[in-house]
Amino acid sequence: MNVNGMGQTYLTPDIAYINIGVNTQGPSASEAVTTNKEQSNAVIEAIKAAGVDAKDIHTTNFSIWSNPQYDDSGQISGTTYVVDNTVNVAMRNLDKLGDLLDSAIEAGANSIYSIQFDVADKTEATKEARASAVEDAMLQAQELADAASLSLGEIQTISFYDSTPGAYFEGKGGGGGVASANATVPIQPGQLVISVTVNVTYTIK
């Protein structure tokens, strides 16, 4: 006999991962890089001042590209250079997340996106979900055996699949900029769900 069982546990996120970027332009690559460096350093200092440890900040992208300018006849009239510098930040105090975003924006960040909420340690919650899934499968097996006037034998195999989708908040960003809010940016982390599905095979008598 094969039965499937499901178990779930609900968790309140205690950490958020955010991509914070600085996008700058200049008439030359060196000027664009210099401007970006100054602006990015200011943003990183603001992030640290908001309570983020240096080990929780790491660069995920640094790129430079040219952006040709065209006149009315379609001819290239000039070239600007664009620099993008993005860091991923782990914020462990969600009560201060809105303040962090405000501080980063005020310091010069103009790209904030892909805020992902998570739980730092899901070990116990995963154990609970697995135990619940096994219990659900065993109850179903017993119900089916009773309905068919059969007796359950030993468990032959157990397989399982864990699923823990993250909670996302798609922020604003891009080349233009992010408008600073008059009040702290409102962010609601919601809940995370750990789902476990098990498949149990019994012998029957």
PASEBA-1860 file (N, C-alpha, C; in nm, 3 decimals):
! residues 205
1> MNVNGMGQ> 0.084/-0.119/0.000/0.000/0.000/0.000/0.089/0.125/0.000 ~ 0.057/0.219/-0.088/0.127/0.347/-0.095/0.036/0.460/-0.049 ~ 0.084/0.543/0.040/0.006/0.658/0.086/0.096/0.782/0.086 ~ 0.033/0.896/0.064/0.104/1.024/0.071/0.054/1.103/0.191 ~ 0.144/1.162/0.263/0.106/1.247/0.376/0.168/1.384/0.360 ~ 0.103/1.484/0.421/0.154/1.621/0.411/0.161/1.684/0.549 ~ 0.265/1.760/0.572/0.279/1.835/0.696/0.328/1.975/0.667 ~ 0.281/2.072/0.746/0.321/2.210/0.726/0.351/2.277/0.860
9> TYLTPDIA> 0.445/2.368/0.858/0.470/2.455/0.973/0.482/2.597/0.920 ~ 0.435/2.692/1.001/0.437/2.833/0.962/0.539/2.907/1.047 ~ 0.618/2.988/0.980/0.725/3.060/1.048/0.716/3.209/1.021 ~ 0.752/3.287/1.120/0.763/3.431/1.103/0.906/3.464/1.064 ~ 0.927/3.528/0.950/1.063/3.559/0.906/1.140/3.639/1.011 ~ 1.270/3.613/1.020/1.355/3.689/1.112/1.478/3.747/1.042 ~ 1.481/3.736/0.909/1.592/3.792/0.833/1.543/3.830/0.694 ~ 1.601/3.934/0.638/1.565/3.977/0.502/1.692/3.998/0.422
17> YINIGVNT> 1.687/3.958/0.296/1.798/3.980/0.203/1.754/4.081/0.098 ~ 1.831/4.187/0.083/1.792/4.296/-0.006/1.907/4.329/-0.100 ~ 1.874/4.352/-0.227/1.972/4.402/-0.323/1.960/4.554/-0.329 ~ 2.067/4.622/-0.296/2.068/4.768/-0.295/2.176/4.815/-0.392 ~ 2.137/4.899/-0.487/2.231/4.938/-0.591/2.246/5.088/-0.610 ~ 2.358/5.124/-0.669/2.386/5.263/-0.706/2.419/5.264/-0.855 ~ 2.342/5.342/-0.930/2.361/5.353/-1.074/2.399/5.497/-1.106 ~ 2.515/5.517/-1.168/2.561/5.652/-1.200/2.605/5.661/-1.345
25> QGPSASEA> 2.607/5.785/-1.396/2.650/5.809/-1.533/2.753/5.921/-1.534 ~ 2.838/5.922/-1.637/2.938/6.027/-1.651/2.986/6.036/-1.794 ~ 3.051/6.147/-1.829/3.101/6.165/-1.966/3.219/6.076/-1.999 ~ 3.282/6.021/-1.895/3.392/5.926/-1.918/3.378/5.813/-1.818 ~ 3.441/5.701/-1.849/3.432/5.585/-1.760/3.491/5.616/-1.624 ~ 3.603/5.687/-1.623/3.669/5.717/-1.495/3.583/5.807/-1.407 ~ 3.518/5.906/-1.467/3.432/5.995/-1.389/3.310/5.920/-1.337 ~ 3.253/5.833/-1.419/3.137/5.755/-1.375/3.175/5.663/-1.261
33> VTTNKEQS> 3.294/5.602/-1.269/3.341/5.513/-1.163/3.367/5.591/-1.035 ~ 3.431/5.708/-1.047/3.460/5.789/-0.929/3.332/5.832/-0.858 ~ 3.235/5.878/-0.936/3.107/5.919/-0.878/3.038/5.802/-0.810 ~ 3.042/5.687/-0.878/2.976/5.569/-0.823/3.044/5.523/-0.695 ~ 3.177/5.529/-0.694/3.251/5.487/-0.575/3.215/5.572/-0.455 ~ 3.210/5.703/-0.474/3.177/5.793/-0.364/3.035/5.768/-0.314 ~ 2.943/5.754/-0.409/2.802/5.734/-0.374/2.782/5.598/-0.308 ~ 2.848/5.495/-0.360/2.835/5.360/-0.305/2.893/5.352/-0.164
41> NAVIEAIK> 3.007/5.418/-0.143/3.066/5.419/-0.009/2.972/5.485/0.092 ~ 2.906/5.592/0.049/2.811/5.660/0.137/2.694/5.568/0.171 ~ 2.647/5.493/0.070/2.536/5.401/0.093/2.577/5.290/0.189 ~ 2.695/5.233/0.170/2.742/5.125/0.257/2.758/5.174/0.400 ~ 2.810/5.295/0.418/2.823/5.350/0.553/2.686/5.370/0.617 ~ 2.588/5.412/0.537/2.452/5.429/0.588/2.392/5.294/0.627 ~ 2.421/5.191/0.549/2.372/5.056/0.579/2.431/5.008/0.711 ~ 2.560/5.029/0.730/2.625/4.990/0.855/2.568/5.068/0.973
49> AAGVDAKD> 2.545/5.197/0.952/2.490/5.281/1.059/2.350/5.237/1.098 ~ 2.280/5.170/1.004/2.145/5.122/1.033/2.146/4.990/1.110 ~ 2.266/4.941/1.142/2.276/4.821/1.225/2.318/4.694/1.154 ~ 2.361/4.704/1.029/2.401/4.585/0.953/2.551/4.564/0.971 ~ 2.588/4.441/1.006/2.729/4.407/1.022/2.797/4.400/0.885 ~ 2.925/4.435/0.882/3.000/4.434/0.755/2.998/4.297/0.688 ~ 2.996/4.188/0.767/2.996/4.053/0.710/2.865/4.021/0.639 ~ 2.762/4.101/0.664/2.632/4.079/0.600/2.612/4.166/0.477
57> IHTTNFSI> 2.719/4.226/0.429/2.714/4.309/0.308/2.816/4.253/0.208 ~ 2.770/4.216/0.090/2.866/4.170/-0.011/2.823/4.213/-0.151 ~ 2.920/4.245/-0.233/2.894/4.292/-0.368/2.848/4.177/-0.457 ~ 2.739/4.200/-0.530/2.687/4.098/-0.621/2.703/4.140/-0.768 ~ 2.724/4.269/-0.791/2.741/4.314/-0.930/2.818/4.445/-0.934 ~ 2.913/4.453/-1.024/2.980/4.579/-1.057/3.003/4.578/-1.206 ~ 2.937/4.667/-1.277/2.948/4.665/-1.423/2.958/4.807/-1.478 ~ 3.023/4.819/-1.593/3.041/4.946/-1.664/3.005/4.924/-1.810
65> WSNPQYDD> 2.928/5.015/-1.866/2.900/5.005/-2.009/2.881/5.146/-2.068 ~ 2.899/5.153/-2.197/2.883/5.281/-2.267/2.740/5.296/-2.315 ~ 2.696/5.420/-2.323/2.559/5.450/-2.364/2.565/5.559/-2.471 ~ 2.566/5.521/-2.599/2.576/5.621/-2.706/2.455/5.715/-2.708 ~ 2.481/5.842/-2.740/2.375/5.941/-2.756/2.361/5.973/-2.905 ~ 2.239/5.984/-2.952/2.214/6.006/-3.095/2.146/6.141/-3.117 ~ 2.183/6.206/-3.229/2.116/6.331/-3.264/1.992/6.301/-3.347 ~ 1.928/6.408/-3.395/1.802/6.391/-3.469/1.821/6.315/-3.600
73> SGQISGTT> 1.941/6.314/-3.653/1.965/6.244/-3.780/2.006/6.099/-3.758 ~ 2.014/6.059/-3.632/2.050/5.921/-3.602/2.198/5.897/-3.590 ~ 2.276/6.004/-3.596/2.421/5.991/-3.582/2.461/6.000/-3.434 ~ 2.566/5.929/-3.400/2.615/5.933/-3.262/2.673/6.071/-3.233 ~ 2.618/6.137/-3.132/2.662/6.272/-3.098/2.749/6.275/-2.974 ~ 2.754/6.165/-2.905/2.834/6.159/-2.783/2.812/6.026/-2.713 ~ 2.886/6.005/-2.608/2.875/5.879/-2.534/2.884/5.908/-2.384 ~ 2.793/5.851/-2.310/2.802/5.855/-2.165/2.835/5.715/-2.116
81> YVVDNTVN> 2.888/5.708/-1.997/2.927/5.580/-1.940/2.846/5.555/-1.813 ~ 2.798/5.433/-1.801/2.710/5.396/-1.690/2.781/5.295/-1.602 ~ 2.773/5.315/-1.472/2.832/5.223/-1.375/2.722/5.177/-1.281 ~ 2.715/5.047/-1.261/2.616/4.991/-1.168/2.690/4.909/-1.062 ~ 2.662/4.939/-0.938/2.724/4.868/-0.825/2.614/4.823/-0.731 ~ 2.601/4.692/-0.714/2.493/4.637/-0.631/2.550/4.552/-0.520 ~ 2.497/4.571/-0.399/2.536/4.487/-0.286/2.413/4.414/-0.234 ~ 2.435/4.294/-0.184/2.329/4.218/-0.118/2.347/4.234/0.032
89> VAMRNLDK> 2.240/4.270/0.099/2.244/4.300/0.242/2.155/4.203/0.317 ~ 2.207/4.145/0.424/2.127/4.061/0.513/2.090/4.145/0.635 ~ 1.961/4.173/0.650/1.912/4.252/0.763/1.849/4.158/0.865 ~ 1.907/4.153/0.984/1.862/4.058/1.086/1.765/4.119/1.187 ~ 1.743/4.247/1.178/1.645/4.314/1.264/1.536/4.371/1.176 ~ 1.430/4.293/1.156/1.326/4.334/1.061/1.249/4.457/1.107 ~ 1.251/4.484/1.237/1.183/4.604/1.286/1.249/4.731/1.232 ~ 1.376/4.718/1.192/1.451/4.834/1.142/1.467/4.831/0.990
97> LGDLLDSA> 1.396/4.739/0.924/1.414/4.725/0.779/1.372/4.851/0.704 ~ 1.257/4.907/0.741/1.212/5.029/0.676/1.311/5.143/0.694 ~ 1.367/5.155/0.815/1.467/5.258/0.841/1.592/5.236/0.755 ~ 1.630/5.109/0.740/1.747/5.078/0.657/1.725/5.124/0.513 ~ 1.608/5.094/0.458/1.580/5.133/0.320/1.579/5.284/0.305 ~ 1.518/5.353/0.402/1.518/5.500/0.398/1.660/5.555/0.400 ~ 1.743/5.500/0.489/1.881/5.548/0.502/1.960/5.525/0.374 ~ 1.941/5.408/0.313/2.013/5.377/0.189/1.972/5.471/0.077
105> IEAGANSI> 1.843/5.498/0.068/1.793/5.588/-0.037/1.846/5.729/-0.016 ~ 1.840/5.776/0.108/1.888/5.911/0.137/2.038/5.925/0.111 ~ 2.112/5.815/0.126/2.257/5.819/0.105/2.295/5.811/-0.043 ~ 2.198/5.777/-0.129/2.227/5.774/-0.271/2.189/5.648/-0.346 ~ 2.134/5.549/-0.278/2.090/5.427/-0.348/1.973/5.461/-0.439 ~ 1.978/5.415/-0.562/1.867/5.441/-0.654/1.815/5.313/-0.718 ~ 1.848/5.199/-0.657/1.796/5.070/-0.703/1.785/4.976/-0.584 ~ 1.661/4.947/-0.545/1.635/4.854/-0.435/1.534/4.753/-0.485
113> YSIQFDVA> 1.570/4.626/-0.482/1.480/4.526/-0.539/1.504/4.388/-0.477 ~ 1.412/4.299/-0.506/1.420/4.158/-0.465/1.445/4.141/-0.316 ~ 1.357/4.198/-0.236/1.365/4.175/-0.092/1.309/4.036/-0.063 ~ 1.392/3.950/-0.008/1.351/3.813/0.022/1.355/3.791/0.173 ~ 1.242/3.748/0.227/1.234/3.719/0.370/1.262/3.571/0.393 ~ 1.327/3.543/0.504/1.363/3.405/0.534/1.371/3.387/0.685 ~ 1.395/3.263/0.725/1.418/3.230/0.865/1.559/3.174/0.874 ~ 1.639/3.228/0.963/1.779/3.190/0.971/1.798/3.042/1.004
121> DKTEATKE> 1.717/2.991/1.096/1.730/2.850/1.136/1.594/2.782/1.125 ~ 1.580/2.698/1.023/1.453/2.628/0.998/1.458/2.482/1.042 ~ 1.561/2.444/1.117/1.583/2.304/1.151/1.466/2.243/1.226 ~ 1.426/2.304/1.338/1.319/2.248/1.420/1.186/2.250/1.348 ~ 1.159/2.359/1.275/1.033/2.369/1.202/1.024/2.262/1.094 ~ 1.136/2.233/1.029/1.138/2.128/0.927/1.113/1.991/0.990 ~ 1.173/1.967/1.106/1.149/1.841/1.177/1.001/1.825/1.211 ~ 0.938/1.933/1.257/0.796/1.928/1.292/0.711/1.898/1.170
129> ARASAVED> 0.743/1.961/1.058/0.665/1.938/0.936/0.681/1.795/0.887 ~ 0.801/1.741/0.897/0.824/1.602/0.855/0.748/1.505/0.945 ~ 0.754/1.530/1.076/0.682/1.442/1.169/0.532/1.447/1.143 ~ 0.481/1.567/1.115/0.339/1.582/1.086/0.301/1.510/0.957 ~ 0.388/1.516/0.857/0.361/1.448/0.730/0.359/1.297/0.747 ~ 0.453/1.244/0.825/0.456/1.099/0.850/0.332/1.056/0.927 ~ 0.294/1.136/1.026/0.174/1.103/1.104/0.051/1.103/1.014 ~ 0.042/1.200/0.925/-0.071/1.208/0.832/-0.075/1.085/0.742
137> AMLQAQEL> 0.040/1.043/0.691/0.046/0.925/0.604/0.005/0.799/0.680 ~ 0.051/0.786/0.804/0.018/0.668/0.884/-0.130/0.661/0.916 ~ -0.191/0.777/0.945/-0.335/0.779/0.972/-0.414/0.739/0.848 ~ -0.372/0.790/0.733/-0.441/0.753/0.609/-0.428/0.603/0.581 ~ -0.309/0.551/0.602/-0.287/0.408/0.577/-0.375/0.324/0.668 ~ -0.386/0.363/0.795/-0.469/0.287/0.888/-0.616/0.295/0.851 ~ -0.661/0.414/0.809/-0.800/0.430/0.767/-0.832/0.342/0.647 ~ -0.742/0.340/0.550/-0.763/0.258/0.430/-0.761/0.109/0.464
145> ADAASLSL> -0.670/0.070/0.551/-0.662/-0.070/0.591/-0.788/-0.113/0.664 ~ -0.837/-0.027/0.755/-0.960/-0.059/0.828/-1.079/-0.070/0.733 ~ -1.086/0.023/0.636/-1.198/0.022/0.542/-1.197/-0.104/0.456 ~ -1.079/-0.156/0.428/-1.067/-0.275/0.343/-1.053/-0.403/0.424 ~ -1.070/-0.392/0.557/-1.058/-0.508/0.647/-0.922/-0.576/0.631 ~ -0.819/-0.494/0.625/-0.682/-0.544/0.614/-0.601/-0.501/0.735 ~ -0.487/-0.563/0.750/-0.394/-0.524/0.857/-0.266/-0.471/0.794 ~ -0.215/-0.365/0.853/-0.091/-0.309/0.802/0.028/-0.392/0.848
153> GEIQTISF> 0.121/-0.412/0.755/0.246/-0.478/0.791/0.354/-0.376/0.819 ~ 0.475/-0.411/0.789/0.586/-0.320/0.814/0.599/-0.215/0.703 ~ 0.657/-0.102/0.741/0.687/0.001/0.641/0.807/-0.045/0.559 ~ 0.790/-0.040/0.428/0.896/-0.084/0.338/0.986/0.032/0.293 ~ 0.924/0.143/0.256/1.001/0.260/0.210/0.933/0.389/0.256 ~ 1.014/0.490/0.276/0.965/0.626/0.302/1.048/0.723/0.218 ~ 0.981/0.805/0.141/1.050/0.911/0.068/0.980/1.043/0.100 ~ 1.054/1.152/0.089/0.993/1.280/0.124/1.048/1.392/0.037
161> YDSTPGAY> 0.972/1.502/0.034/1.012/1.621/-0.040/0.981/1.743/0.044 ~ 1.082/1.827/0.069/1.064/1.950/0.145/1.050/2.068/0.049 ~ 0.963/2.161/0.085/0.946/2.282/0.005/0.936/2.401/0.099 ~ 1.024/2.499/0.078/1.021/2.619/0.161/1.032/2.742/0.071 ~ 0.922/2.784/0.010/0.929/2.902/-0.076/0.955/3.028/0.006 ~ 1.037/3.117/-0.050/1.065/3.242/0.019/0.955/3.344/-0.007 ~ 0.946/3.441/0.082/0.852/3.551/0.065/0.928/3.667/0.002 ~ 0.873/3.722/-0.107/0.944/3.826/-0.180/0.867/3.957/-0.178
169> FEGKGGGG> 0.943/4.065/-0.185/0.886/4.198/-0.206/0.965/4.261/-0.318 ~ 0.899/4.285/-0.431/0.971/4.344/-0.544/0.975/4.495/-0.526 ~ 1.093/4.547/-0.506/1.109/4.690/-0.481/1.121/4.768/-0.610 ~ 1.150/4.897/-0.594/1.166/4.985/-0.708/1.313/4.995/-0.743 ~ 1.339/5.035/-0.866/1.479/5.053/-0.901/1.497/5.071/-1.049 ~ 1.622/5.070/-1.091/1.652/5.087/-1.231/1.745/5.205/-1.249 ~ 1.747/5.257/-1.368/1.840/5.365/-1.395/1.793/5.500/-1.343 ~ 1.663/5.517/-1.324/1.612/5.648/-1.288/1.641/5.687/-1.146
177> GVASANAT> 1.588/5.615/-1.051/1.608/5.651/-0.912/1.492/5.607/-0.828 ~ 1.510/5.614/-0.699/1.406/5.577/-0.604/1.370/5.700/-0.524 ~ 1.243/5.734/-0.525/1.200/5.853/-0.451/1.200/5.824/-0.302 ~ 1.258/5.913/-0.223/1.261/5.895/-0.078/1.124/5.920/-0.021 ~ 1.083/5.836/0.073/0.952/5.849/0.134/0.956/5.952/0.245 ~ 0.840/6.009/0.277/0.830/6.105/0.387/0.833/6.033/0.520 ~ 0.794/5.908/0.522/0.795/5.828/0.644/0.867/5.699/0.614 ~ 0.889/5.620/0.718/0.959/5.494/0.700/0.887/5.405/0.600
185> VPIQPGQL> 0.963/5.344/0.511/0.905/5.255/0.410/0.833/5.140/0.478 ~ 0.703/5.119/0.450/0.630/5.010/0.516/0.658/4.876/0.449 ~ 0.706/4.780/0.525/0.736/4.647/0.473/0.670/4.544/0.564 ~ 0.593/4.453/0.506/0.528/4.347/0.582/0.586/4.212/0.540 ~ 0.660/4.145/0.627/0.725/4.020/0.588/0.632/3.901/0.571 ~ 0.512/3.906/0.633/0.420/3.793/0.621/0.472/3.668/0.691 ~ 0.438/3.552/0.637/0.482/3.425/0.695/0.542/3.335/0.588 ~ 0.630/3.247/0.633/0.685/3.144/0.547/0.622/3.011/0.584
193> VISVTVNV> 0.602/2.927/0.485/0.543/2.796/0.508/0.643/2.689/0.465 ~ 0.672/2.598/0.556/0.752/2.481/0.521/0.656/2.366/0.497 ~ 0.655/2.313/0.377/0.567/2.202/0.341/0.650/2.077/0.314 ~ 0.606/1.967/0.371/0.674/1.839/0.351/0.573/1.736/0.303 ~ 0.605/1.667/0.197/0.523/1.557/0.147/0.602/1.427/0.160 ~ 0.539/1.327/0.218/0.605/1.197/0.232/0.525/1.091/0.159 ~ 0.595/0.993/0.108/0.532/0.876/0.048/0.578/0.755/0.127 ~ 0.480/0.680/0.178/0.510/0.565/0.263/0.452/0.439/0.199
201> TYTIK> 0.532/0.336/0.191/0.488/0.208/0.136/0.482/0.104/0.248 ~ 0.364/0.042/0.262/0.342/-0.062/0.363/0.324/-0.197/0.295 ~ 0.355/-0.302/0.367/0.304/-0.434/0.331/0.168/-0.447/0.399 ~ 0.082/-0.528/0.343/-0.050/-0.548/0.403/-0.073/-0.698/0.426 ~ -0.159/-0.725/0.523/-0.189/-0.864/0.559/-0.337/-0.893/0.534
END
